[in-house]
């Protein structure tokens, strides 16, 4: 039962990461289209602010992934940082 909860958590983190990465691409596309249409009236600061928020969410996803991995390693009796990936 716990394994499926961990598996679902990893999947949810991966989905959120992919959604945010796609969202950043869409924001860039929107920004380019609107910037072209509006010229000097384009709200650059607002778009940079949204992009920064998306970056913060991606950072959060990465931190949660690391936190989950540490908990899984500790639950398995392994010390985080001592396991190498091949």
C-alpha positions as CSV (number, residue, x, y, z in Angstrom):
1,X,0.0,0.0,0.0
2,X,2.8,2.4,0.9
3,X,4.6,1.6,-2.3
4,X,1.6,2.6,-4.4
5,X,1.3,5.9,-2.5
6,X,5.0,6.6,-3.1
7,X,4.7,5.6,-6.8
8,X,1.7,8.0,-7.1
9,X,3.6,10.8,-5.5
10,X,6.5,10.4,-7.9
11,X,4.1,10.3,-10.8
12,X,2.3,13.4,-9.6
13,X,5.6,15.3,-9.3
14,X,6.6,14.2,-12.8
15,X,3.2,15.4,-14.2
16,X,3.4,18.7,-12.4
17,X,7.0,19.2,-13.7
18,X,6.0,18.5,-17.2
19,X,2.9,20.7,-16.9
20,X,5.1,23.6,-15.7
21,X,7.7,23.1,-18.4
22,X,4.9,23.1,-21.0
23,X,3.4,26.2,-19.3
24,X,6.7,28.0,-19.6
25,X,6.8,27.2,-23.4
26,X,3.3,28.4,-23.8
27,X,4.0,31.6,-21.9
28,X,7.0,32.3,-24.1
29,X,4.8,31.7,-27.2
30,X,2.1,34.0,-25.8
31,X,4.7,36.6,-24.9
32,X,6.2,36.6,-28.4
33,X,2.8,37.0,-30.0
34,X,1.6,39.8,-27.7
35,X,4.9,41.6,-27.7
36,X,4.8,41.6,-31.5
37,X,1.2,43.0,-31.5
38,X,1.7,45.5,-28.7
39,X,5.2,46.7,-29.2
40,X,6.2,49.2,-26.5
41,X,3.0,48.7,-24.6
42,X,3.9,45.1,-23.8
43,X,3.8,44.4,-20.0
44,X,7.3,42.9,-19.8
45,X,7.5,43.0,-16.0
46,X,4.2,41.1,-15.6
47,X,5.4,38.3,-17.9
48,X,8.7,38.1,-16.1
49,X,6.9,37.9,-12.8
50,X,4.8,35.0,-14.0
51,X,7.8,33.2,-15.4
52,X,9.6,33.6,-12.0
53,X,6.5,32.1,-10.3
54,X,6.7,29.2,-12.6
55,X,10.4,28.8,-11.9
56,X,9.6,28.8,-8.2
57,X,7.0,26.0,-8.7
58,X,9.6,24.0,-10.6
59,X,12.1,24.5,-7.8
60,X,9.4,23.3,-5.3
61,X,8.8,20.2,-7.4
62,X,12.5,19.4,-7.4
63,X,12.8,19.9,-3.6
64,X,9.8,17.7,-3.0
65,X,11.3,15.0,-5.3
66,X,14.5,15.1,-3.3
67,X,12.6,15.0,0.0
68,X,10.5,12.1,-1.1
69,X,13.6,10.2,-2.3
70,X,15.3,10.8,1.1
71,X,12.3,9.5,2.9
72,X,12.2,6.4,0.7
73,X,15.9,5.7,1.3
74,X,15.6,6.2,5.0
75,X,12.6,3.9,5.1
76,X,14.7,1.3,3.3
77,X,17.5,1.6,5.8
78,X,19.8,3.5,3.4
79,X,21.6,6.8,4.1
80,X,20.8,9.6,1.7
81,X,23.8,10.8,-0.2
82,X,25.5,7.4,0.0
83,X,23.7,5.8,-2.9
84,X,25.1,6.3,-6.3
85,X,23.1,6.2,-9.5
86,X,24.6,4.3,-12.4
